[in-house]
Amino acid sequence: MKPRLCKLKLSVDDYDFGFTLKRSGVLFVQSVEPNSLADLYNIKEDDVVLELNGHDIKALSMNKISEMIESSK
């Protein structure tokens, strides 16, 4: 499957992006909330995440990844 770029930007009305992540070798989307921002941008369960905010995340811990997501809100 060809990689695709997904840019999610929270609006003032959004609380979060609406997805959860899990690492099992690679970082992937574990779940997507219906009608969330992630759902609107067609993020799907089992999508593999390669980068966050332009940074390669392969070697990063889940704590660091969570910090990156939180700081982008």
C-alpha positions as CSV (number, residue, x, y, z in Angstrom):
1,M,0.0,0.0,0.0
2,K,1.3,3.4,-0.9
3,P,1.9,5.8,2.0
4,R,-0.3,8.9,2.2
5,L,0.1,12.1,4.0
6,C,-2.6,13.0,6.5
7,K,-2.6,16.4,8.1
8,L,-4.9,16.8,11.1
9,K,-5.3,20.2,12.6
10,L,-7.5,20.8,15.7
11,S,-10.0,23.6,15.6
12,V,-11.0,25.5,18.7
13,D,-14.0,23.2,19.0
14,D,-12.0,20.0,18.9
15,Y,-10.8,18.3,22.1
16,D,-8.6,15.7,20.6
17,F,-7.8,14.0,17.3
18,G,-10.0,11.0,17.9
19,F,-7.6,8.1,17.6
20,T,-5.5,5.8,19.7
21,L,-2.1,4.4,18.8
22,K,-0.3,1.2,19.6
23,R,3.2,0.1,19.0
24,S,3.8,-3.5,18.0
25,G,7.0,-3.4,16.0
26,V,5.6,-0.4,14.1
27,L,3.3,2.4,15.4
28,F,-0.2,1.9,14.1
29,V,-3.7,3.3,14.7
30,Q,-5.5,1.0,17.2
31,S,-8.9,2.7,17.1
32,V,-10.7,5.7,15.5
33,E,-13.7,7.4,17.2
34,P,-16.7,7.7,14.8
35,N,-17.3,11.3,13.7
36,S,-13.9,12.5,15.1
37,L,-11.3,14.5,13.3
38,A,-9.4,11.4,12.5
39,D,-12.5,9.8,11.0
40,L,-13.2,12.9,9.0
41,Y,-9.7,12.7,7.5
42,N,-10.2,9.0,6.7
43,I,-7.7,7.6,9.2
44,K,-8.4,3.9,9.6
45,E,-7.6,1.3,12.2
46,D,-4.3,-0.5,11.4
47,D,-2.9,2.5,9.5
48,V,0.8,2.6,10.1
49,V,2.2,5.9,11.3
50,L,5.6,6.8,9.9
51,E,6.0,10.4,10.9
52,L,4.5,13.0,13.3
53,N,5.0,16.7,12.6
54,G,7.6,15.8,10.0
55,H,9.7,13.7,12.5
56,D,10.5,10.0,11.9
57,I,9.1,8.2,14.9
58,K,10.5,4.7,14.5
59,A,13.0,5.1,17.3
60,L,10.9,7.2,19.6
61,S,9.2,5.9,22.8
62,M,5.4,5.9,23.2
63,N,5.9,8.6,25.9
64,K,7.8,10.9,23.5
65,I,5.2,10.3,20.8
66,S,2.4,11.1,23.2
67,E,4.2,14.3,24.1
68,M,4.5,15.3,20.5
69,I,0.8,14.7,19.9
70,E,-0.1,16.7,23.1
71,S,2.1,19.6,22.2
72,S,0.5,19.9,18.7
73,K,-2.9,20.6,20.3
